[in-house]
Amino acid sequence: MSSAPGQIPPAADALLAKAQALLSNAVSERDAAFRYPVLATADDEGGANARILILRDFDAESWRVTLHTDRRSAKMSEIAAGNTASLVFYDHIAALQVRMKGTGETEKEKSALRNVWENLPDGTKPNYRSAKPPGALLESADGNPVSLGQTDGFENFAIIRFIPESVDILQLSPQGNSRYRFSPRTRLGTWLIP
């Protein structure tokens, strides 16, 4: 049954709070399972593309998730197409899966991009320096197969903000699995068969 805004059942509220805590902690804890979600998008031919990214920020109120990527990657054009995308988080120890369906938007403000870029660890920045885009063919895997561009990589850096329309939480348990779907926008939720 659905719950009215502000009237989320206590068991569902506890499940939502657990998911929010795991997401919030994963922003700063490098070994947290939720730090490495799978982002799935649709390609130009109607197929699915899934890849692991790193959780960079999480807003518990809106459930908005921030991710970083190379602006030349296929996911950028797939997100720009405006189709629904999905994020999947799973924590084996907590036995909790969170699936989000929604859309992505990219940061357009150069000063905001520059501010985040300046605070990235130095070891991360070379990931954005390749002369060719991610997924380009290589002639060989010998030595250093990626030729570096002549810049620091900032021009290839992008921020994706994932805006979920629904959050589906599955709690696995020997006593019985439970599943709850929630809309951050409407604040409505419902229990589902796991």
matplotlib code that plots the C-alpha trace (Angstrom):
import matplotlib.pyplot as plt

x = [0.0, 1.1, 1.9, 1.0, 3.6, 5.1, 3.4, 6.0, 5.6, 8.3, 9.8, 10.1, 11.5, 14.2, 15.0, 15.3, 17.5, 19.8, 20.1, 20.8, 23.5, 25.2, 25.2, 26.3, 29.2, 30.3, 31.2, 34.2, 34.9, 37.0, 36.2, 32.5, 30.5, 28.1, 31.0, 31.1, 27.6, 26.8, 25.3, 23.2, 22.2, 20.6, 22.8, 21.8, 20.7, 18.4, 21.0, 22.1, 25.5, 26.5, 29.6, 31.0, 31.6, 32.6, 30.1, 31.3, 28.4, 25.0, 22.2, 20.0, 17.0, 16.7, 18.6, 20.6, 23.9, 27.0, 29.4, 32.5, 33.4, 35.2, 32.9, 33.9, 32.6, 29.5, 27.6, 27.6, 25.7, 23.4, 22.5, 22.2, 19.5, 17.3, 16.4, 15.9, 19.1, 19.6, 22.1, 22.5, 24.3, 24.9, 26.4, 27.1, 27.7, 24.6, 22.7, 21.1, 20.5, 19.4, 18.2, 17.5, 15.8, 16.0, 17.8, 21.1, 22.2, 25.7, 27.3, 27.6, 29.1, 32.9, 33.7, 31.9, 33.7, 37.1, 36.4, 35.8, 38.7, 41.2, 40.2, 40.6, 43.5, 46.5, 46.4, 42.9, 43.6, 45.7, 42.6, 41.2, 44.4, 44.2, 44.5, 41.7, 38.2, 37.4, 36.5, 38.8, 40.7, 44.3, 47.0, 48.8, 48.6, 52.4, 53.9, 51.8, 49.0, 47.3, 49.0, 48.5, 47.1, 49.0, 46.7, 46.0, 42.8, 40.3, 38.7, 37.6, 36.3, 32.6, 30.2, 27.0, 24.2, 21.8, 18.2, 16.2, 12.5, 12.3, 14.4, 13.9, 15.4, 15.8, 16.8, 17.9, 17.4, 17.2, 14.0, 12.5, 13.4, 11.7, 11.4, 10.2, 9.9, 10.0, 9.7, 12.0, 9.9, 6.4, 7.6, 5.3, 6.3, 5.0, 6.0, 6.6, 7.0, 10.8]
y = [0.0, 3.6, 6.0, 9.7, 12.4, 12.6, 9.3, 6.8, 3.6, 3.1, 0.0, 1.8, 4.9, 2.7, 1.2, 4.6, 5.9, 2.8, 3.4, 7.2, 6.4, 3.9, 6.5, 9.4, 7.3, 6.1, 9.6, 9.7, 6.0, 4.6, 1.0, 1.4, -0.8, 2.0, 4.1, 2.2, 2.2, 0.8, 3.4, 2.0, 4.1, 3.3, 3.6, 4.9, 1.5, 0.8, -1.4, -1.0, 0.3, -0.3, 0.8, 1.4, 4.9, 6.5, 8.2, 11.8, 13.3, 12.5, 14.8, 12.9, 15.2, 15.0, 11.6, 13.4, 11.6, 13.3, 11.4, 12.4, 11.3, 12.2, 14.5, 12.6, 9.3, 7.6, 8.0, 11.8, 11.7, 9.0, 11.1, 14.2, 12.3, 12.7, 9.0, 7.5, 6.0, 3.7, 3.6, 0.4, 0.2, -3.0, -3.7, -7.4, -6.9, -4.8, -7.2, -4.1, -3.1, 0.4, 0.9, 4.5, 5.4, 8.9, 11.3, 13.0, 16.6, 17.9, 20.8, 23.7, 26.4, 26.5, 28.0, 25.1, 22.6, 24.3, 24.4, 20.6, 20.0, 21.9, 19.7, 16.4, 14.2, 14.6, 10.9, 11.3, 14.1, 12.1, 10.0, 12.9, 13.6, 11.0, 12.4, 10.1, 9.6, 6.7, 3.6, 4.6, 1.7, 1.1, -0.3, -2.1, -2.8, -2.7, -0.1, 3.0, 2.6, 5.9, 8.9, 12.0, 15.2, 18.5, 19.9, 19.1, 17.3, 19.9, 20.3, 16.7, 16.7, 16.5, 16.3, 14.3, 14.9, 12.0, 13.0, 9.9, 9.7, 6.5, 4.7, 1.0, -0.6, -4.3, -5.6, -9.3, -11.3, -14.9, -13.9, -12.7, -10.1, -6.7, -4.2, -0.6, 1.9, 5.6, 8.8, 11.6, 14.1, 13.2, 11.7, 8.7, 5.1, 1.6, -1.9, -4.4, -8.1, -8.7]
z = [0.0, -0.7, 2.0, 2.1, 2.3, 5.8, 6.7, 5.6, 7.6, 10.3, 8.7, 5.3, 7.0, 8.6, 5.2, 3.6, 6.4, 6.1, 2.3, 2.9, 5.5, 3.2, 0.3, 2.5, 4.0, 0.6, -0.5, 1.8, 2.5, -0.3, 0.6, 0.9, -1.4, -2.4, -3.6, -6.8, -8.5, -11.9, -14.3, -17.1, -20.1, -23.5, -26.6, -30.0, -31.2, -28.2, -26.4, -22.8, -21.7, -18.1, -16.3, -12.8, -11.7, -8.4, -6.2, -5.6, -3.7, -2.4, -1.3, 1.2, 0.8, -3.0, -3.4, -6.1, -6.9, -8.3, -10.6, -12.6, -16.1, -19.3, -21.4, -24.6, -23.3, -24.8, -21.5, -22.0, -25.3, -24.0, -21.0, -23.1, -25.2, -22.1, -21.8, -18.4, -16.9, -13.9, -11.1, -9.0, -5.7, -3.8, -0.4, 0.3, 4.0, 4.5, 2.1, 0.6, -3.1, -4.2, -7.7, -8.9, -12.2, -13.4, -15.6, -15.6, -16.1, -16.6, -15.0, -17.5, -15.3, -15.9, -12.5, -10.7, -12.9, -12.2, -8.5, -8.4, -10.7, -8.5, -5.6, -7.3, -6.2, -8.5, -9.3, -10.8, -13.2, -15.7, -16.4, -18.4, -20.4, -23.1, -26.7, -27.8, -26.2, -23.9, -26.0, -29.0, -30.6, -29.6, -31.9, -29.1, -25.4, -25.0, -22.8, -22.3, -24.9, -24.1, -25.6, -23.4, -24.8, -24.4, -21.7, -18.1, -18.9, -17.5, -20.9, -20.8, -17.2, -16.7, -13.7, -14.0, -11.5, -11.5, -10.5, -9.4, -10.2, -8.2, -5.6, -5.2, -2.1, -1.6, 1.8, 1.7, 4.9, 5.9, 7.8, 4.5, 1.9, 1.8, -0.9, -0.9, -3.8, -3.1, -5.1, -3.9, -5.8, -4.4, -1.1, -1.8, -1.5, -1.6, -0.5, -3.3, -3.6, -3.4]

ax = plt.figure().add_subplot(projection="3d")
ax.plot(x, y, z, "-o")
ax.set_aspect("equal")
plt.show()
